[in-house]
Amino acid sequence: MLMNEKLRSFITSCIFFMSGSMSIATQLPAKVVDEDASKETLALFQNLRAIAASDQFIFGQEFPTDFSRVGGLNSDVNGSDVKSVVGDHPGLHGSDFHYFLDKSDEEREIHLQAVQAAYSRGAVVTFDWHMTGPDGTSFYVSEKTKDLVPRILGKDPKALPWFLSKLDEMISIVNELGFPIVLRPFHEMNGDWFWWGNHIGNENYIQFYRLFVDYVKPRVNNVLFAWSPNIDPDFTYYPGDNYVDILGIDGYEPGSVSYFSIERMLESLAIITEYAEQKGKLAAFTETGHRNGYPQVDSRFWTEHILKPIVSHPKARGIAWVLTWINSTWSGPYVPHKGLTGTTAYQDFQEFFMHPATIFERDLPPMYQIR
């Protein structure tokens, strides 16, 4: 019933989106970092730009079908916590190469099938990479990894070959998939928690990100490259327009913590959307959610802290998507699940889903076709 209501309420904006914004988007130059990108990849970029220009945004989640809050790791590619609440999957499926390269073969297969199924249903697929250091233990900075980036850039005889070999493993997966993805490496670089974080300095980070893109780009043709600092769009870490297709920010608990007010969220989103519009790129809210007691705390988070502020802001609403984090036995919940039926958070997320500005999987136009 909810899906039918969603489709009825959405039909007017869908007609406009397909007949108006999409035709406008095809007239815009689709210049991406990879000049040899596949037609499907260019189409994805064009269609994401059309969505960004439509005052709508795709809702996404990290591992939406791969994990569930109650059951943990999930091999059912047709089941998700989001679908159990609103009858549809997120329109954007987030994944992480860490789970392909550092987990068991069984788990790797689950994540592989999940992204393949998401693409086959027409969803957008994005990858980040919590890349562990050479000892394979952690992606957080430590005494062993605090100077890893300078050693890689300095062509250390151990560090550089290790790094390039890891890129080769990742590239193999990208080519195995074959379909377009958004790749968001070395995120939150202005924070102090990852081994590629702010302790290495902005110039080292810029050279490191460029090394990554320069190595990956000639070996694939199905990647859009994203860059996402933490909370503030700190352009002192920006690798340059020749290296970035999509600008994002990561920020949790907007409006619930003193250091990240709703006003600050909107200001950050406005900065990256305005830059993206000027440069022919894309902007996105690449990570957000509520980690501190949700859904009991701020049970109307999705409508009051995300939806209403963003759609009412003339610049912030120009993002292409909003992605939240993992629902699992060890993470979240970031969205309600069927175990929360009847709660305020459950009803709030249904309201979020029903709003014409939010795009879930079945609302998506053909994202890999130029129209």
BAKE-721316 format. One record per residue (C-alpha): z negated, x, y. Coordinates in steps of 0.25 Angstrom, whole numbers, padded with zeros to 4 digits, always signed. Each point is the difference from the previous one (the first is absolute). Example, Ala and Ser with C-alpha at 12.3 -4.5 7.8 and 13.67 -1.06 7.14 Angstrom:
<pts>
-0031+0049-0018
+0002+0006+0014
</pts>
This chain:
<pts>
+0000+0000+0000
-0004+0011+0010
+0014+0007-0003
+0007-0013+0003
-0007-0002+0013
+0002+0015+0004
+0015-0002-0002
+0001-0013+0008
-0008+0006+0011
+0008+0013+0000
+0014-0006-0001
+0003-0001+0015
-0004+0014+0003
+0008+0004-0013
+0013-0006+0005
-0002+0007+0014
-0003+0013-0007
+0012+0000-0009
+0010-0005+0010
-0005+0006+0012
-0009+0013-0001
+0008+0005-0012
+0013-0001+0007
-0006+0008+0012
-0006+0010-0010
+0014+0003-0006
+0005+0004+0014
-0011+0010+0002
+0003+0015-0004
-0007+0003-0013
-0002+0015+0002
-0010+0005-0009
-0006+0014-0003
+0009+0001-0013
+0014+0000+0005
+0004-0002-0014
-0009-0011-0003
+0006-0011-0010
+0005-0013+0005
-0012-0007-0006
-0009+0009+0008
+0007-0003+0013
+0000-0014-0003
-0015+0000-0002
-0002+0007+0013
+0009-0010+0007
-0007-0012-0006
-0014+0006+0003
+0004+0002+0015
+0005-0015+0000
-0014-0004-0005
-0006+0008+0011
+0008-0006+0010
-0003-0014-0005
-0015-0001+0004
-0003-0001-0015
-0006+0010-0009
+0000+0003-0015
-0013+0000-0007
-0002+0011-0010
-0011+0006-0009
-0002+0013-0007
+0002-0002-0015
+0000-0016+0001
+0004-0002-0015
-0005+0013-0006
-0015-0003+0003
-0009-0012+0001
-0014-0002+0005
-0005-0006-0012
+0008+0007-0011
+0003+0014+0006
+0013+0006-0005
+0010-0011-0003
+0013+0001-0008
+0005-0014+0004
+0011+0003+0010
+0000-0015+0003
-0015-0002+0003
-0007+0004+0013
-0013-0004+0007
+0008-0004+0012
+0009-0009-0009
-0012-0006-0006
-0005-0005+0014
+0014-0004+0007
+0010-0001-0011
+0008+0012+0004
+0000+0015+0000
-0001+0009+0012
+0014+0003+0006
-0003+0015+0000
-0005+0007-0012
-0008+0013+0003
-0001+0011-0010
-0004+0015-0001
+0006+0012-0007
-0014+0005-0003
-0001-0011-0011
+0013+0004-0006
-0003+0015+0000
-0015+0001-0003
-0003-0012-0009
+0002-0003-0014
+0014-0003-0006
-0004-0014-0003
-0005-0002+0015
+0013+0007+0005
+0008-0010-0008
-0007-0012+0006
+0002+0005+0014
+0015+0003-0003
+0002-0014-0005
-0007-0006+0011
+0009+0006+0011
+0012-0003-0008
-0003-0014-0001
-0004-0001+0014
+0014+0005+0004
+0007-0009-0010
-0007-0012+0007
+0005+0005+0013
-0013+0006+0006
-0001+0012+0009
-0006+0012-0007
-0008+0011+0007
-0007+0012-0005
-0011+0009+0006
-0004+0012-0007
-0015+0004-0002
+0005+0014-0004
-0011+0008-0008
-0002+0015+0003
+0005+0011-0010
-0012-0002-0009
+0003-0015-0002
-0014-0005+0004
+0001-0006+0014
+0008-0003+0012
-0012+0001+0009
-0002+0013+0008
-0008+0011-0007
-0003+0014+0001
+0011+0002-0010
+0010-0008+0008
-0003+0002+0014
+0010+0011+0002
+0010-0006-0009
+0010-0004+0010
+0000+0013+0008
+0002+0007-0014
+0012-0009-0003
+0006+0002+0013
-0002+0015-0001
+0007+0000-0013
-0012+0004-0008
+0006+0005-0014
-0009-0011-0007
-0002-0011+0010
+0015-0002+0004
+0006+0000-0014
-0012-0010-0004
+0004-0009+0011
+0015+0000-0002
-0003-0003-0015
-0008-0012+0004
+0011-0005+0009
+0010+0002-0011
-0009-0009-0009
+0000-0011+0011
+0015+0002+0002
+0002-0003-0015
-0007-0013+0001
+0007-0004+0013
+0014+0002-0007
-0005-0006-0013
-0003-0013+0008
+0013+0001+0007
-0003-0012+0010
-0004+0002+0015
-0014+0003+0003
-0009+0003+0012
-0006+0014-0001
-0013+0002+0008
-0005+0014-0003
-0012+0007+0006
-0006-0012+0007
-0012+0000+0009
+0002+0014+0004
-0008-0001+0013
-0012-0003-0009
-0009+0011-0007
+0000-0005-0014
+0013+0005-0007
+0004+0014-0002
+0012-0002+0009
-0010-0006+0011
-0003+0004+0014
-0007+0013-0004
+0014+0007-0002
+0004-0004+0015
+0012-0008+0005
+0010+0011+0000
-0003+0004-0015
+0001-0015-0003
+0013-0002+0007
+0006+0012-0008
-0006-0005-0013
+0006-0014+0001
+0014+0006+0004
-0001+0009-0012
-0002-0012-0008
+0012-0008+0005
+0009+0011+0001
-0002+0003-0015
+0000-0015-0005
+0011-0005+0009
+0012+0007-0007
-0005-0003-0014
-0001-0015+0002
+0008-0011+0007
-0010-0012-0001
-0011+0003+0009
-0005-0004+0014
-0010+0009+0006
-0013-0005+0006
-0011+0007+0008
-0014-0007+0002
-0012+0006+0008
-0013-0006-0001
-0003-0010+0011
+0006+0006+0011
+0015+0004+0001
-0003+0015+0003
+0014+0005+0004
-0005+0014+0000
+0002-0001-0015
+0013-0006+0000
+0011+0007-0008
+0011-0005+0009
+0011-0010+0000
+0009+0007-0010
-0012+0000-0010
-0005-0015+0001
+0006-0013-0003
-0013-0008+0001
-0012+0001+0009
-0013-0006-0005
-0015+0000+0002
-0011-0001-0010
-0013-0007+0005
-0011-0008-0007
-0010-0010+0005
+0007-0003+0013
-0009-0008+0008
-0012+0002-0009
-0003+0015+0003
-0003+0006+0014
+0010+0011-0001
+0012-0010-0004
+0000-0012+0009
+0011-0011-0001
+0004+0005+0014
+0002+0014-0005
+0007-0005-0012
+0010-0007+0009
+0002+0011+0009
+0003+0010-0011
+0010-0010-0007
+0006-0002+0014
+0002+0015+0002
+0007+0002-0013
+0009-0013+0001
+0004+0004+0014
+0004+0014-0004
+0007-0006-0013
+0008-0010+0009
+0004+0012+0009
+0004+0009-0011
+0007-0010-0010
-0011+0002-0010
-0011-0009-0006
-0015-0002+0002
-0010-0005-0010
-0015-0002-0002
+0001+0009-0012
-0015-0002-0005
-0011-0010+0004
-0010-0009-0006
-0015-0002+0000
-0009+0009-0009
-0014-0003+0005
-0004-0013-0007
+0012-0008+0000
+0002-0011-0004
-0015-0004+0003
+0001+0008+0013
+0011-0005+0010
+0005-0010-0010
+0011-0004+0010
+0005+0014+0001
+0015-0002-0003
+0002-0011+0010
-0010+0004+0011
+0001+0015+0000
+0015+0002-0004
+0009-0012+0001
-0004-0007+0013
-0002+0013+0008
+0013+0006-0005
+0009-0012+0002
-0005-0003+0014
+0002+0014+0005
+0014+0002+0006
+0002+0014-0006
-0009+0001-0012
+0007-0011-0007
+0012+0009-0001
-0005+0006-0012
+0008-0001-0013
-0012-0001-0010
-0015+0000-0002
-0005+0006-0013
-0014-0001-0005
-0007+0008-0011
-0003-0001-0015
-0008-0011-0007
-0006+0006-0012
-0013+0001-0007
-0002+0012+0008
+0006-0004+0013
-0001-0011+0009
+0002-0012+0000
+0010+0001+0012
+0005-0014-0003
-0006-0012-0007
+0002-0002-0015
-0001-0013-0008
-0015+0003-0003
-0002-0003+0015
+0006-0014-0001
-0006-0009+0011
-0006+0011+0009
+0003+0001+0014
+0008+0013-0003
+0009-0007-0010
+0003-0011+0010
+0002+0010+0011
+0010+0008-0008
+0008-0013-0004
+0001-0003+0015
+0005+0014+0002
+0010-0002-0010
+0005-0013+0005
+0002+0005+0014
+0015+0001+0004
-0002+0015+0005
-0004+0005-0014
+0011+0004-0010
-0004+0000-0015
+0009+0004-0012
+0008-0013-0001
+0002-0001+0015
+0008+0013+0001
+0015+0000+0002
+0008+0009-0009
-0006+0013+0005
+0010+0009-0006
+0013-0007+0005
+0006+0002+0014
+0003-0014+0005
</pts>
